[in-house]
Amino acid sequence: MLLGLALAAQDTPVLKFADLYRLGGVYGLEFSPQAQSLRGKTISIQGYVLTPPGEGKLFVLSQQPKQVCAPCANPADWPRDVSVVFMPEVEEPLAPRSDEVLVYLPQGLLRPSFPKRVRVSGRLELGQQADPTTGFVSLARIYADRVEGLETP
């Protein structure tokens, strides 16, 4: 069973934070050709959870481990390499940023602990959209089918 999961994971394209955007466009950033080619496809992205553990329905994912609780801080002070990960029934809105990815998770999935390293896999959607529950405007979203804990290197 584990071998099957490993083989399935190998077939899933990996999108890195650095490959999501490139410089350009009216706002200074636009989606990279790699990100555009993965639109609507299942991808995998790795990062570190910045949000403390709990029963909240979202967590923030960052490229590197940080000593910051992003939802506790002013969004203007957030690192540029963060992604917001949303679970169903989100109640806590966050200010939009151009370098974030909203990740919607399956019902019943608990938020990982802080600062755990995780891999999120799911369908990548691109284009500006407001979350109907929170009003949070995102440029990219991942509709996750799996979140798994990873060992910290």
Backbone as CSV, one residue per row, in Angstrom:
resi,resn,N_x,N_y,N_z,CA_x,CA_y,CA_z,C_x,C_y,C_z
1,MET,0.825,-1.199,0.000,0.000,0.000,0.000,0.863,1.254,0.000
2,LEU,1.887,1.276,0.834,2.763,2.445,0.871,3.485,2.630,-0.452
3,LEU,3.869,1.538,-1.114,4.537,1.633,-2.403,3.618,2.290,-3.422
4,GLY,2.340,1.932,-3.417,1.376,2.549,-4.323,1.261,4.044,-4.099
5,LEU,1.259,4.457,-2.832,1.212,5.888,-2.522,2.469,6.585,-3.013
6,ALA,3.619,5.943,-2.856,4.882,6.541,-3.298,4.893,6.697,-4.811
7,LEU,4.404,5.675,-5.540,4.374,5.771,-6.995,3.412,6.855,-7.453
8,ALA,2.263,6.955,-6.810,1.304,8.003,-7.166,1.906,9.375,-6.923
9,ALA,2.628,9.525,-5.828,3.243,10.816,-5.510,4.299,11.188,-6.540
10,GLN,5.007,10.190,-7.089,6.039,10.477,-8.083,5.438,11.031,-9.368
11,ASP,4.198,10.644,-9.696,3.547,11.111,-10.913,2.959,12.513,-10.769
12,THR,2.846,13.014,-9.560,2.272,14.326,-9.310,3.343,15.395,-9.493
13,PRO,3.124,16.372,-10.388,4.113,17.437,-10.549,4.298,18.219,-9.250
14,VAL,5.539,18.561,-8.958,5.866,19.343,-7.766,6.002,20.801,-8.179
15,LEU,5.263,21.676,-7.501,5.373,23.114,-7.727,6.075,23.717,-6.524
16,LYS,7.156,24.431,-6.765,7.883,25.094,-5.681,7.391,26.534,-5.568
17,PHE,7.519,27.089,-4.376,7.122,28.481,-4.172,7.808,29.392,-5.189
18,ALA,9.089,29.157,-5.438,9.862,30.003,-6.348,9.365,29.907,-7.789
19,ASP,8.637,28.840,-8.120,8.169,28.631,-9.486,6.715,29.039,-9.705
20,LEU,6.061,29.559,-8.691,4.658,29.939,-8.816,4.493,31.250,-9.587
21,TYR,5.316,32.231,-9.297,5.226,33.552,-9.929,6.540,33.926,-10.597
22,ARG,6.468,34.912,-11.475,7.654,35.549,-12.043,7.378,37.045,-12.080
23,LEU,8.434,37.821,-12.189,8.278,39.272,-12.261,7.612,39.650,-13.572
24,GLY,6.696,40.618,-13.503,6.014,41.084,-14.701,4.586,41.458,-14.387
25,GLY,3.868,41.905,-15.395,2.465,42.254,-15.215,2.281,43.601,-14.549
26,VAL,1.044,44.029,-14.469,0.682,45.332,-13.922,1.063,45.456,-12.450
27,TYR,0.932,44.373,-11.688,1.181,44.416,-10.251,2.580,43.947,-9.868
28,GLY,3.446,43.716,-10.849,4.823,43.321,-10.563,5.047,41.827,-10.525
29,LEU,3.985,41.041,-10.394,4.079,39.581,-10.407,3.019,39.019,-11.337
30,GLU,3.360,37.927,-12.007,2.393,37.181,-12.794,2.721,35.703,-12.657
31,PHE,1.777,34.851,-13.013,2.025,33.425,-12.898,3.124,33.008,-13.864
32,SER,3.977,32.117,-13.412,5.053,31.603,-14.251,4.464,30.680,-15.318
33,PRO,5.205,30.458,-16.413,4.739,29.491,-17.413,4.523,28.099,-16.804
34,GLN,5.377,27.703,-15.856,5.212,26.397,-15.213,3.888,26.331,-14.457
35,ALA,3.582,27.366,-13.673,2.323,27.384,-12.927,1.140,27.362,-13.892
36,GLN,1.219,28.147,-14.968,0.125,28.181,-15.939,-0.084,26.820,-16.595
37,SER,1.016,26.091,-16.841,0.891,24.768,-17.467,0.260,23.745,-16.526
38,LEU,0.279,24.026,-15.219,-0.276,23.103,-14.223,-1.697,23.478,-13.794
39,ARG,-2.249,24.536,-14.364,-3.611,24.984,-14.024,-4.604,23.834,-14.212
40,GLY,-5.400,23.581,-13.168,-6.413,22.534,-13.230,-5.890,21.127,-13.001
41,LYS,-4.582,20.992,-12.805,-3.978,19.671,-12.595,-3.644,19.468,-11.120
42,THR,-3.488,18.216,-10.739,-3.083,17.898,-9.378,-1.591,18.140,-9.240
43,ILE,-1.226,18.926,-8.229,0.177,19.249,-7.967,0.490,18.942,-6.505
44,SER,1.765,19.046,-6.179,2.226,18.881,-4.806,3.118,20.075,-4.477
45,ILE,2.990,20.602,-3.261,3.832,21.708,-2.803,4.208,21.440,-1.350
46,GLN,5.455,21.741,-1.000,5.937,21.515,0.363,6.202,22.838,1.050
47,GLY,6.043,22.842,2.363,6.348,24.032,3.137,6.221,23.759,4.615
48,TYR,6.287,24.830,5.385,6.236,24.757,6.841,4.989,25.462,7.357
49,VAL,4.338,24.843,8.322,3.156,25.423,8.951,3.607,26.539,9.886
50,LEU,3.021,27.726,9.744,3.364,28.857,10.608,2.359,29.058,11.728
51,THR,1.173,28.525,11.576,0.101,28.756,12.527,0.186,27.773,13.684
52,PRO,-0.020,28.222,14.918,-0.017,27.301,16.056,-1.101,26.234,15.901
53,PRO,-0.931,25.066,16.546,-1.931,24.014,16.430,-3.254,24.426,17.049
54,GLY,-4.294,23.774,16.640,-5.614,24.053,17.181,-6.685,23.525,16.270
55,GLU,-7.890,23.951,16.526,-9.009,23.460,15.744,-9.411,24.431,14.647
56,GLY,-8.620,25.457,14.394,-8.932,26.413,13.345,-9.010,25.734,11.997
57,LYS,-9.683,26.361,11.071,-9.907,25.773,9.761,-8.943,26.284,8.696
58,LEU,-7.856,26.904,9.085,-6.857,27.326,8.111,-5.483,27.269,8.741
59,PHE,-4.484,27.190,7.886,-3.116,27.373,8.361,-2.314,28.039,7.264
60,VAL,-1.221,28.659,7.641,-0.353,29.359,6.707,0.832,28.460,6.400
61,LEU,1.143,28.317,5.132,2.249,27.491,4.675,3.348,28.389,4.130
62,SER,4.595,28.176,4.568,5.737,28.987,4.155,6.823,28.103,3.558
63,GLN,7.613,28.677,2.676,8.718,27.948,2.054,9.773,27.548,3.086
64,GLN,10.038,28.394,4.062,11.047,28.147,5.094,10.393,28.225,6.466
65,PRO,10.953,27.511,7.459,10.399,27.656,8.815,10.637,29.074,9.309
66,LYS,9.657,29.641,9.950,9.748,31.011,10.476,9.355,30.997,11.940
67,GLN,9.811,31.967,12.658,9.418,32.123,14.059,8.358,33.207,14.139
68,VAL,7.256,32.988,13.416,6.164,33.953,13.403,4.848,33.197,13.274
69,CYS,3.868,33.661,13.971,2.506,33.152,13.800,1.836,34.142,12.857
70,ALA,1.763,33.821,11.587,1.286,34.778,10.596,-0.089,35.362,10.907
71,PRO,-1.094,34.548,11.277,-2.392,35.156,11.580,-2.360,36.061,12.803
72,CYS,-1.344,35.879,13.670,-1.242,36.710,14.868,-0.580,38.051,14.548
73,ALA,0.147,38.119,13.434,0.911,39.314,13.071,0.149,40.122,12.025
74,ASN,0.584,41.363,11.824,0.050,42.205,10.770,0.437,41.579,9.430
75,PRO,-0.516,41.354,8.505,-0.170,40.742,7.224,0.927,41.480,6.461
76,ALA,1.073,42.784,6.680,2.140,43.533,6.015,3.514,43.076,6.485
77,ASP,3.582,42.444,7.662,4.855,41.967,8.199,5.138,40.510,7.850
78,TRP,4.241,39.862,7.141,4.443,38.458,6.791,5.627,38.310,5.846
79,PRO,6.296,37.165,5.878,7.317,36.873,4.867,6.640,36.765,3.500
80,ARG,7.370,37.046,2.425,6.785,36.978,1.081,6.531,35.542,0.633
81,ASP,7.197,34.576,1.252,7.078,33.188,0.796,6.092,32.390,1.643
82,VAL,4.893,32.917,1.812,3.878,32.196,2.579,2.695,31.848,1.687
83,SER,2.023,30.777,2.015,0.787,30.368,1.362,-0.246,30.164,2.444
84,VAL,-1.439,30.623,2.223,-2.513,30.414,3.184,-3.220,29.125,2.810
85,VAL,-3.396,28.243,3.770,-4.043,26.959,3.550,-5.395,27.000,4.239
86,PHE,-6.470,26.852,3.481,-7.815,26.911,4.026,-8.422,25.524,4.116
87,MET,-9.156,25.300,5.191,-9.968,24.103,5.359,-11.423,24.540,5.238
88,PRO,-12.369,23.604,5.076,-13.777,23.993,4.975,-14.241,24.785,6.193
89,GLU,-15.232,25.644,5.976,-15.859,26.427,7.038,-14.896,27.389,7.721
90,VAL,-14.083,28.076,6.934,-13.130,29.038,7.475,-13.873,30.240,8.020
91,GLU,-13.473,30.692,9.193,-14.128,31.838,9.804,-13.193,33.028,9.965
92,GLU,-11.875,32.828,9.803,-10.904,33.874,10.094,-10.340,34.468,8.803
93,PRO,-10.772,35.676,8.386,-10.249,36.260,7.160,-8.835,36.804,7.350
94,LEU,-8.058,36.749,6.280,-6.715,37.317,6.263,-6.627,38.271,5.080
95,ALA,-5.790,39.281,5.191,-5.635,40.249,4.110,-4.969,39.585,2.905
96,PRO,-5.400,39.921,1.672,-4.829,39.281,0.490,-3.404,39.726,0.208
97,ARG,-2.631,38.814,-0.346,-1.269,39.081,-0.811,-1.104,38.361,-2.134
98,SER,-0.264,38.903,-3.004,-0.124,38.335,-4.339,0.666,37.037,-4.372
99,ASP,1.388,36.711,-3.317,2.233,35.511,-3.353,1.720,34.400,-2.443
100,GLU,0.414,34.296,-2.315,-0.190,33.276,-1.468,-0.988,32.286,-2.299
101,VAL,-1.125,31.101,-1.760,-1.960,30.076,-2.357,-2.965,29.651,-1.304
102,LEU,-4.245,29.749,-1.599,-5.267,29.244,-0.689,-5.433,27.761,-0.971
103,VAL,-5.391,26.953,0.067,-5.549,25.514,-0.091,-6.791,25.080,0.668
104,TYR,-7.773,24.561,-0.057,-9.002,24.065,0.548,-8.828,22.579,0.816
105,LEU,-9.104,22.165,2.052,-8.845,20.794,2.472,-10.129,20.008,2.663
106,PRO,-10.033,18.673,2.574,-11.215,17.840,2.765,-11.787,17.973,4.167
107,GLN,-13.070,17.733,4.294,-13.758,17.799,5.583,-13.093,16.861,6.585
108,GLY,-12.912,17.334,7.809,-12.398,16.497,8.886,-10.894,16.494,9.048
109,LEU,-10.166,17.121,8.150,-8.711,17.152,8.270,-8.318,18.197,9.301
110,LEU,-7.520,17.799,10.282,-7.098,18.718,11.341,-5.893,19.530,10.898
111,ARG,-5.804,20.736,11.407,-4.688,21.618,11.098,-3.407,21.040,11.695
112,PRO,-2.315,20.970,10.905,-1.044,20.461,11.431,-0.471,21.374,12.507
113,SER,0.460,20.839,13.276,1.076,21.611,14.353,2.140,22.562,13.815
114,PHE,2.487,23.554,14.592,3.458,24.606,14.261,4.799,24.217,14.845
115,PRO,5.896,24.276,14.149,6.131,24.628,12.743,6.385,23.396,11.880
116,LYS,5.475,22.503,11.791,5.619,21.236,11.077,5.837,21.451,9.578
117,ARG,6.698,20.609,9.001,6.923,20.600,7.556,5.901,19.645,6.940
118,VAL,5.207,20.090,5.892,4.151,19.287,5.279,4.235,19.333,3.757
119,ARG,3.580,18.357,3.136,3.383,18.339,1.685,1.877,18.374,1.454
120,VAL,1.424,19.327,0.637,0.012,19.457,0.283,-0.121,19.043,-1.176
121,SER,-1.064,18.152,-1.469,-1.331,17.719,-2.839,-2.789,18.005,-3.169
122,GLY,-3.012,18.522,-4.377,-4.376,18.802,-4.801,-4.410,19.567,-6.108
123,ARG,-5.615,19.901,-6.561,-5.820,20.583,-7.839,-5.472,22.065,-7.734
124,LEU,-4.636,22.555,-8.641,-4.217,23.956,-8.677,-5.179,24.762,-9.536
125,GLU,-5.697,25.843,-8.989,-6.541,26.775,-9.735,-5.896,28.153,-9.678
126,LEU,-5.879,28.851,-10.800,-5.252,30.172,-10.894,-6.281,31.210,-11.321
127,GLY,-6.059,32.449,-10.931,-6.944,33.553,-11.277,-7.561,34.144,-10.027
128,GLN,-7.788,35.441,-10.056,-8.323,36.132,-8.874,-9.706,35.615,-8.524
129,GLN,-9.898,35.322,-7.238,-11.190,34.840,-6.752,-11.315,35.156,-5.274
130,ALA,-12.509,35.557,-4.861,-12.779,35.818,-3.443,-13.402,34.576,-2.817
131,ASP,-12.904,34.204,-1.643,-13.484,33.091,-0.902,-14.866,33.517,-0.423
132,PRO,-15.921,32.742,-0.690,-17.269,33.161,-0.308,-17.491,33.251,1.201
133,THR,-16.738,32.497,1.978,-16.917,32.502,3.431,-16.172,33.639,4.104
134,THR,-14.920,33.866,3.684,-14.066,34.838,4.373,-13.930,36.160,3.641
135,GLY,-14.195,36.169,2.327,-13.949,37.361,1.533,-12.491,37.505,1.141
136,PHE,-11.649,36.574,1.549,-10.220,36.607,1.249,-10.024,36.449,-0.250
137,VAL,-9.316,37.398,-0.879,-9.074,37.353,-2.314,-7.756,36.638,-2.572
138,SER,-7.809,35.624,-3.428,-6.603,34.864,-3.760,-6.361,34.903,-5.258
139,LEU,-5.110,34.732,-5.626,-4.740,34.595,-7.030,-4.569,33.135,-7.409
140,ALA,-4.250,32.290,-6.430,-4.055,30.858,-6.675,-4.648,30.069,-5.522
141,ARG,-5.218,28.912,-5.856,-5.812,28.041,-4.847,-5.432,26.599,-5.133
142,ILE,-5.317,25.811,-4.085,-5.145,24.369,-4.232,-6.307,23.707,-3.514
143,TYR,-7.047,22.896,-4.243,-8.131,22.110,-3.658,-7.521,20.765,-3.282
144,ALA,-7.100,20.675,-2.031,-6.277,19.558,-1.566,-7.054,18.267,-1.423
145,ASP,-6.350,17.183,-1.727,-6.887,15.865,-1.426,-6.016,15.163,-0.393
146,ARG,-4.870,15.772,-0.065,-3.986,15.144,0.919,-3.029,16.169,1.512
147,VAL,-2.804,16.047,2.822,-1.765,16.800,3.524,-1.015,15.783,4.363
148,GLU,0.290,15.708,4.184,1.072,14.742,4.953,2.247,15.424,5.634
149,GLY,2.537,14.984,6.847,3.680,15.495,7.582,4.975,14.949,7.012
150,LEU,6.019,15.764,7.009,7.343,15.371,6.530,8.357,15.583,7.638
151,GLU,9.451,14.855,7.577,10.524,15.080,8.539,11.272,16.342,8.150
152,THR,11.683,17.112,9.141,12.446,18.329,8.884,13.874,17.939,8.538
153,PRO,14.403,18.476,7.424,15.770,18.100,7.015,16.822,18.591,7.983
